[in-house]
Amino acid sequence: MEIKLKDVADLVGGNIIGDENVIIENIAKIEEAKKNDLTFLYHPSYEKYFSNTQASAILVKPDFPKSRTDITYIEVKSPNAAFLNIVNHFFKPEFRLTGIDDSAYIAPGVSVGNSTALGKNVVVSEGCKLGSNVKIFHNCVLLENVEIGDDTIIFPNVTIREGCKIGSRAIIHSGSVIGSDGFGYSPDANGVYHKIPQIGIVVLEDDVELGANVTVDRAALGATVIKKGTKLDNLVQIAHNVQVGENTVMSAQTGVSGSTKIGRNCILAGQVGVVGHIELADNVIVGAKSGVSKSLPKAGTYWGSPAKELKAALRLEGHVRNLPSYADKIKEMEKQIKELKELISTTIESKRNK
């Protein structure tokens, strides 16, 4: 691919400083860029790579010092946003899948929209409805009465259980399971666990994206709901009857227990664990490896196990890290107190003997 630098600058409203005749063939990280690559610099921590980058052009903020004359600059207000715009316009990958492979099975009466494509060994069971321009890659299985909205992409080896509903423009990555049974059991008097039938469904609304090996359990009753625009990273577990609000993001290995409600625009970092039957308000941020053991009723940043407001958690962590020095100080104080007691005792005894 060959792209004129002027076309790149026009796309992002940038100002070229240097050779506007540069041809861009690829886009790359600043530390890995080669000749005819375009890179970007948006964070001070990457400035150390600027002096040695081999990129032919770079996106920078207007106030960035232009100390090199062998590289062309494109000045933009936000290099990060401009970079994303360029990737989406010129370099966005196309997932090539057309037609319906001969090995795919489509049950009689299934509704299939225009331009929908099915890969090898895809199974679409009775009662399913597939929208237009859907792409379902190899070895995926849709059980009975699954609904898939327009322009949704489902990558290989995904299983969607019966009755689940997927919105439009959703993306589901390989290995994910939608609608597996919730973890519901009831012990009898002898301590034997009996399975509670999970007869609900899962609803993924429009523009939801699930990473690889995500599991979203079906509800015991009703629906487990992931609302519009939410993004879940690889290896996230969503339990039965959970509700996740719009435009919330969860990083890898986060787990949310049953019947919990997560608000809109929340951020749960990696390995966060959330207990069941609680609520998180809108705009809650939870730091990595935190354990959320009770409801968080107001917006804010939380961290720790159990999770606390960040300032309180950091103060507590500071004290924990200082425990060795605290212990030394306490020992010294105990020694001084002991010596003082001995001095007082000796003084009193001396006075008695006079």
C-alpha positions as CSV (number, residue, x, y, z in Angstrom):
1,M,0.0,0.0,0.0
2,E,1.3,3.4,-0.9
3,I,-0.3,6.6,0.6
4,K,0.6,10.2,-0.1
5,L,1.5,12.0,3.2
6,K,-0.7,14.9,2.1
7,D,-3.7,12.6,2.0
8,V,-2.9,11.5,5.5
9,A,-2.6,15.0,6.8
10,D,-5.8,16.1,5.1
11,L,-7.7,13.2,6.7
12,V,-6.7,14.3,10.2
13,G,-6.5,18.0,9.6
14,G,-2.7,18.1,10.3
15,N,0.0,20.6,9.3
16,I,3.0,19.1,7.4
17,I,6.4,20.3,8.4
18,G,9.0,18.8,6.0
19,D,8.7,16.8,2.8
20,E,5.1,16.5,1.9
21,N,6.0,14.2,-1.0
22,V,6.8,11.3,1.4
23,I,5.0,8.1,0.5
24,I,3.7,6.0,3.4
25,E,3.6,2.2,3.1
26,N,2.9,1.2,6.6
27,I,2.1,2.4,10.1
28,A,4.2,1.3,13.1
29,K,5.2,1.9,16.7
30,I,7.9,4.5,17.1
31,E,10.6,2.1,18.4
32,E,9.9,-0.4,15.5
33,A,9.2,2.0,12.6
34,K,11.2,1.7,9.3
35,K,11.6,3.8,6.2
36,N,8.3,4.8,4.7
37,D,6.5,4.0,7.9
38,L,4.3,6.5,9.7
39,T,4.5,6.6,13.5
40,F,3.1,8.8,16.3
41,L,4.2,10.3,19.6
42,Y,1.5,11.0,22.1
43,H,3.1,10.2,25.5
44,P,6.4,11.6,27.0
45,S,7.6,8.1,28.0
46,Y,8.1,7.3,24.3
47,E,10.2,10.5,23.5
48,K,13.3,8.5,24.2
49,Y,12.8,6.6,21.0
50,F,12.5,9.7,18.8
51,S,16.2,10.2,18.2
52,N,16.6,6.8,16.7
53,T,13.3,6.0,15.0
54,Q,13.7,5.2,11.3
55,A,10.1,6.4,10.4
56,S,9.7,8.7,7.5
57,A,6.9,10.7,9.1
58,I,5.6,11.2,12.6
59,L,2.4,12.6,14.2
60,V,3.2,15.1,17.0
61,K,1.6,17.9,18.9
62,P,2.4,21.4,17.6
63,D,4.7,22.2,20.5
64,F,6.9,19.2,20.1
65,P,10.6,20.2,19.4
66,K,11.4,19.4,15.8
67,S,15.1,18.7,16.3
68,R,15.5,16.3,13.4
69,T,15.5,17.4,9.7
70,D,15.5,13.9,8.2
71,I,11.9,13.2,9.3
72,T,8.6,14.8,8.3
73,Y,6.2,16.0,11.0
74,I,2.5,16.2,10.9
75,E,1.3,18.5,13.7
76,V,-2.1,17.5,15.2
77,K,-3.8,18.4,18.4
78,S,-4.1,14.7,19.5
79,P,-1.6,12.3,17.9
80,N,-3.3,9.3,19.5
81,A,-6.7,10.2,18.1
82,A,-5.2,11.0,14.7
83,F,-3.4,7.7,14.6
84,L,-6.6,5.8,15.3
85,N,-8.4,7.7,12.6
86,I,-5.6,6.8,10.1
87,V,-5.6,3.1,11.0
88,N,-9.4,2.9,10.6
89,H,-9.3,4.8,7.2
90,F,-6.3,3.2,5.5
91,F,-5.3,0.1,7.4
92,K,-8.4,-1.4,9.0
93,P,-8.3,-5.2,8.4
94,E,-10.9,-6.8,6.3
95,F,-12.2,-10.1,7.5
96,R,-12.7,-11.9,4.2
97,L,-15.5,-14.4,4.4
98,T,-18.0,-14.7,1.7
99,G,-20.8,-17.0,0.8
100,I,-21.9,-20.1,2.7
101,D,-19.4,-23.0,2.9
102,D,-20.7,-26.4,1.7
103,S,-19.8,-27.9,5.1
104,A,-22.0,-25.4,7.0
105,Y,-25.3,-26.8,8.3
106,I,-28.3,-24.5,8.3
107,A,-31.5,-26.0,9.8
108,P,-34.7,-25.7,7.7
109,G,-36.6,-22.5,8.1
110,V,-33.6,-20.5,9.4
111,S,-33.8,-16.8,8.4
112,V,-30.5,-15.7,6.8
113,G,-30.0,-12.0,5.8
114,N,-28.4,-10.6,2.7
115,S,-24.6,-11.0,2.3
116,T,-24.3,-13.1,5.4
117,A,-21.4,-15.5,5.3
118,L,-20.8,-18.8,7.1
119,G,-17.4,-20.6,7.3
120,K,-16.5,-24.3,7.4
121,N,-18.4,-26.5,9.8
122,V,-20.7,-23.8,11.1
123,V,-23.9,-25.1,12.7
124,V,-27.0,-22.9,12.7
125,S,-29.9,-24.7,14.5
126,E,-33.6,-24.5,14.2
127,G,-35.4,-21.2,14.8
128,C,-32.2,-19.0,14.4
129,K,-32.4,-15.6,12.8
130,L,-29.3,-14.1,11.1
131,G,-29.2,-10.5,10.1
132,S,-27.6,-9.0,7.0
133,N,-23.8,-8.9,6.4
134,V,-23.1,-11.2,9.3
135,K,-19.8,-13.2,9.3
136,I,-19.7,-16.4,11.2
137,F,-16.3,-18.1,10.9
138,H,-15.3,-21.7,11.1
139,N,-16.5,-24.2,13.7
140,C,-19.1,-22.0,15.4
141,V,-22.2,-23.5,16.8
142,L,-25.5,-21.7,17.2
143,L,-28.1,-23.7,19.1
144,E,-31.9,-23.2,18.7
145,N,-33.6,-19.8,18.4
146,V,-30.4,-17.7,18.5
147,E,-30.7,-14.2,17.0
148,I,-27.8,-12.3,15.4
149,G,-28.1,-8.6,14.4
150,D,-26.7,-7.0,11.2
151,D,-23.0,-6.6,10.6
152,T,-21.9,-8.8,13.5
153,I,-18.7,-10.8,13.3
154,I,-18.2,-14.1,15.1
155,F,-14.7,-15.6,14.9
156,P,-13.9,-19.3,14.9
157,N,-14.9,-21.8,17.6
158,V,-17.6,-19.7,19.3
159,T,-20.6,-21.4,20.9
160,I,-23.9,-19.5,21.4
161,R,-26.4,-21.5,23.3
162,E,-30.2,-21.6,22.8
163,G,-32.3,-18.5,22.9
164,C,-29.5,-15.9,23.2
165,K,-29.7,-12.6,21.4
166,I,-26.8,-10.8,19.8
167,G,-27.2,-7.2,18.6
168,S,-25.9,-5.5,15.5
169,R,-22.2,-4.7,14.9
170,A,-21.1,-7.0,17.8
171,I,-17.7,-8.7,17.7
172,I,-17.2,-12.1,19.4
173,H,-13.6,-13.5,19.4
174,S,-12.5,-17.1,19.3
175,G,-13.3,-19.5,22.0
176,S,-16.0,-17.5,23.7
177,V,-19.2,-19.2,25.0
178,I,-22.4,-17.2,25.3
179,G,-25.3,-18.7,27.3
180,S,-23.6,-21.5,29.2
181,D,-25.4,-22.5,32.3
182,G,-25.1,-20.3,35.3
183,F,-23.5,-21.7,38.4
184,G,-26.6,-22.6,40.3
185,Y,-26.9,-25.5,42.8
186,S,-28.9,-26.2,45.9
187,P,-27.6,-28.6,48.6
188,D,-30.0,-31.0,50.3
189,A,-30.0,-32.1,54.0
190,N,-27.1,-34.5,53.2
191,G,-24.9,-31.9,51.6
192,V,-25.6,-33.2,48.1
193,Y,-25.8,-30.4,45.4
194,H,-28.6,-30.5,43.0
195,K,-28.6,-28.5,39.8
196,I,-31.0,-25.5,39.5
197,P,-32.2,-25.4,35.9
198,Q,-30.9,-22.3,34.2
199,I,-33.8,-21.3,31.8
200,G,-33.0,-17.7,31.0
201,I,-31.0,-16.3,28.2
202,V,-28.1,-13.9,27.4
203,V,-28.7,-10.5,25.6
204,L,-25.7,-8.7,24.0
205,E,-26.8,-5.4,22.7
206,D,-25.4,-3.4,19.7
207,D,-21.7,-2.7,19.4
208,V,-20.6,-5.1,22.2
209,E,-17.2,-6.7,21.8
210,L,-16.1,-9.8,23.6
211,G,-12.4,-10.9,23.6
212,A,-11.2,-14.5,23.3
213,N,-12.4,-17.1,25.7
214,V,-15.0,-14.9,27.4
215,T,-17.9,-16.7,29.1
216,V,-21.3,-15.1,29.7
217,D,-23.6,-17.3,31.6
218,R,-27.3,-17.5,30.8
219,A,-29.7,-16.3,33.5
220,A,-31.5,-18.7,35.9
221,L,-34.6,-16.7,35.0
222,G,-34.9,-13.7,32.7
223,A,-31.7,-12.5,31.0
224,T,-28.0,-11.8,31.6
225,V,-27.6,-8.4,29.8
226,I,-24.5,-6.7,28.4
227,K,-25.6,-3.3,27.2
228,K,-24.7,-1.3,24.2
229,G,-21.1,-0.4,23.5
230,T,-19.6,-2.5,26.3
231,K,-16.2,-4.2,25.7
232,L,-14.9,-7.2,27.6
233,D,-11.3,-8.3,27.3
234,N,-10.1,-11.9,27.0
235,L,-10.9,-14.4,29.8
236,V,-13.7,-12.3,31.4
237,Q,-16.4,-14.3,33.3
238,I,-19.9,-12.8,33.6
239,A,-22.2,-14.9,35.8
240,H,-25.9,-15.5,35.6
241,N,-28.3,-12.6,35.8
242,V,-25.6,-10.0,35.7
243,Q,-26.4,-6.6,34.1
244,V,-23.5,-4.5,32.6
245,G,-24.3,-0.9,31.7
246,E,-23.5,0.9,28.4
247,N,-20.0,1.6,27.4
248,T,-18.4,-0.2,30.3
249,V,-15.0,-1.9,29.8
250,M,-13.5,-4.9,31.7
251,S,-9.9,-6.0,31.4
252,A,-8.6,-9.6,31.2
253,Q,-9.5,-12.1,34.0
254,T,-12.1,-10.0,35.6
255,G,-15.0,-12.0,37.1
256,V,-18.4,-10.7,38.0
257,S,-20.6,-12.9,40.2
258,G,-24.3,-13.6,39.9
259,S,-27.1,-11.0,39.9
260,T,-24.6,-8.0,40.2
261,K,-25.4,-4.8,38.4
262,I,-22.6,-2.8,36.8
263,G,-23.3,0.8,35.8
264,R,-22.6,2.8,32.7
265,N,-19.1,4.0,31.7
266,C,-17.4,1.9,34.3
267,I,-13.8,0.6,34.0
268,L,-12.8,-2.7,35.7
269,A,-9.0,-3.3,35.4
270,G,-7.4,-6.7,35.1
271,Q,-8.2,-9.5,37.6
272,V,-10.9,-7.6,39.4
273,G,-13.3,-9.8,41.3
274,V,-16.9,-8.7,42.1
275,V,-19.1,-10.5,44.5
276,G,-22.7,-11.3,43.7
277,H,-25.9,-9.3,44.4
278,I,-24.3,-5.9,44.6
279,E,-24.4,-2.7,42.5
280,L,-21.7,-0.5,41.0
281,A,-22.8,3.1,40.2
282,D,-22.1,4.7,36.8
283,N,-18.5,5.9,36.2
284,V,-16.9,3.7,38.7
285,I,-13.2,2.8,38.1
286,V,-11.8,-0.3,39.9
287,G,-8.0,-0.9,39.9
288,A,-6.3,-4.1,39.0
289,K,-6.6,-7.1,41.3
290,S,-9.2,-5.5,43.5
291,G,-11.9,-7.4,45.3
292,V,-15.3,-5.6,45.3
293,S,-17.1,-7.1,48.3
294,K,-20.0,-4.5,48.7
295,S,-21.9,-2.1,46.5
296,L,-20.1,1.1,45.3
297,P,-23.0,3.6,45.2
298,K,-21.1,6.6,43.9
299,A,-18.8,7.4,41.0
300,G,-15.1,7.3,41.8
301,T,-11.9,5.3,41.7
302,Y,-11.5,2.3,44.0
303,W,-8.7,-0.1,44.7
304,G,-7.7,-2.9,47.0
305,S,-9.2,-6.0,48.5
306,P,-11.7,-5.2,49.8
307,A,-11.9,-2.3,47.4
308,K,-11.8,1.2,49.0
309,E,-11.8,4.7,47.6
310,L,-8.4,5.2,46.1
311,K,-7.1,7.9,48.5
312,A,-8.0,5.8,51.5
313,A,-6.5,2.6,49.9
314,L,-3.2,4.4,49.1
315,R,-2.9,5.7,52.7
316,L,-3.5,2.2,54.0
317,E,-1.0,0.8,51.6
318,G,1.5,3.4,52.7
319,H,1.1,2.3,56.3
320,V,1.4,-1.4,55.3
321,R,4.7,-0.8,53.5
322,N,6.0,1.1,56.5
323,L,5.2,-1.7,59.0
324,P,8.8,-2.8,59.3
325,S,10.0,0.7,60.2
326,Y,7.0,1.0,62.6
327,A,8.0,-2.2,64.2
328,D,11.5,-1.0,64.7
329,K,10.3,2.3,66.2
330,I,7.9,0.4,68.6
331,K,10.8,-1.8,69.7
332,E,12.9,1.2,70.4
333,M,10.1,2.9,72.3
334,E,9.5,-0.3,74.3
335,K,13.3,-0.4,75.1
336,Q,13.2,3.3,76.2
337,I,10.1,2.8,78.3
338,K,11.7,-0.3,80.0
339,E,14.9,1.7,80.7
340,L,12.8,4.6,82.1
341,K,10.9,2.2,84.3
342,E,14.1,0.7,85.6
343,L,15.5,4.3,86.3
344,I,12.3,5.3,88.1
345,S,12.4,2.1,90.1
346,T,16.0,2.5,91.1
347,T,15.4,6.2,92.1
348,I,12.5,5.2,94.3
349,E,14.4,2.4,95.9
350,S,17.4,4.7,96.5
351,K,15.2,7.3,98.3
352,R,13.6,4.6,100.5
353,N,17.0,3.5,101.6
354,K,18.1,7.0,102.8
